[in-house]
Amino acid sequence: MNLNEVLKWLGWLSIIGGVIAGVVIANDPDPMLEAIDTYYEGQFRWSVALTWIASGIASGVIFFSISRALELLEVIAENTQVKQQVTATSSDARTSYPTMGKTKSSSLEALSKGHQFKSND
């Protein structure tokens, strides 16, 4: 199991855990509200549930994003290694070309080497 799979599992666990924790904690009676309000009946608290669910989803999305970024980096690394291997083999072939016809001086210097400029040039 590689790191990408672990991060995906953590993402799913955080999303599922956030939903379960939101439902469980939202059903628990709040002792502060019981002490303050005499008419508190321990109803489902949507604000608590939505907070836990949103937190679970947000952390799951972060884990999925990191996993996806690592997947793309692995693809880039594989492509770079393949490109380096191809470049290494093709550069060896280029050095084996014959060097006939190449001179040290530029072509313009080679053309004008024996030329004498006259006054009308």
N, C-alpha and C positions, 0 to 999 in steps of 0.2 A: 504494500500500500504506500503510494507516494504522497508527497505533501499536498498536492492538488486535491486528491481524494479526501484526505484528512480535513482540509479546509471546507470542502463541500459538505462533509458529514457534520462539521461544527456549525455550518450555516443552517442546515436543516434542523439540527438539535436546538439551536437558539431560537429559530422561528417556532417550532413546536413547543419548546419549553416556555417561550413568552406567551403563547396562547393559553397553555395549561395553567401557568402561574397567574395570568390575568383573570381567568375564570375562578380559580380557587381563592385567590386573595380578595377578589371583588365580592365573593360570597361570605367571607369571614365578617363577623360583626366587629364594628369599630368601637373599642372601649371609650375613646374620647367622645365620640358622638353619643354614646349611651350615657355618659356622665353629664354632658351638657344638655341634651335634649331628652325630655321625659317621654316624648312620643316616638322615639326612634324604634323602628321595628326590624332593623337588620336587613334591609332590602339590598338587592344587587346594586353595587356602585359602579356605574358605567365609566366614570372618570378614571377610577383605578384600573379597571379592566382594559380600557383603551390605552392607557399609559403603558402597561406591561406588554400588551400586544404590539404596540408601535415600537417599543424598545426591542422586543424580540425580532421583529421584522427588520428593523434598521441594522441590528448587529448581524443578522443572517445575510443581508445584502452586502455588508462590508466583507464578510468572509467569502461570499461568492465572487465579489470583485477582486479580492486579492488572489483567489484561486485562478480566475480568468487571466489576470495579469501575469501570473507565473506560467500559465499555459502558453501565452503568447511569447514570453521571454524564452521558453524552451524551444519553440518553433524558430525564433530568430537565431538562437544559438546553433541549432541544427543546420539552418540554412547558411549561416556564416561558416561553419566547419566545412560544409560541402563546397561552398564557393572558394574557400582557401585551398582545398584539395584540388579543385579544377584549375585554379590559378597557378598552383605549384607545378602541375603537370603541363600546362600550356606554356609557362615561362621556360621550362626546359626545352620544349620544341622550338621556341623562338631563337634561343641561343645557338641552335645547330644550323641556322640558315647560313649560306655562304656570304662572305663580305665582299665579293667581287663588284667592281664598279664604284665603290665608295672611295672618295678622296678625302684628305684631311682639310683641304680648303673648300670654301663654298663654290657653288657653280659659277657665280658671277666673277669671282677672282680667277677661276680656271679659264674663263672665256677671255678676260681682259689681260691675261698675263703677258702675252707676246704682242699686245697691241700698243702702237705708238700713237698718241693723240696728235692731230695736226691742228693747225690754226682754224680751219673751217669746221671742225667737229664740234 
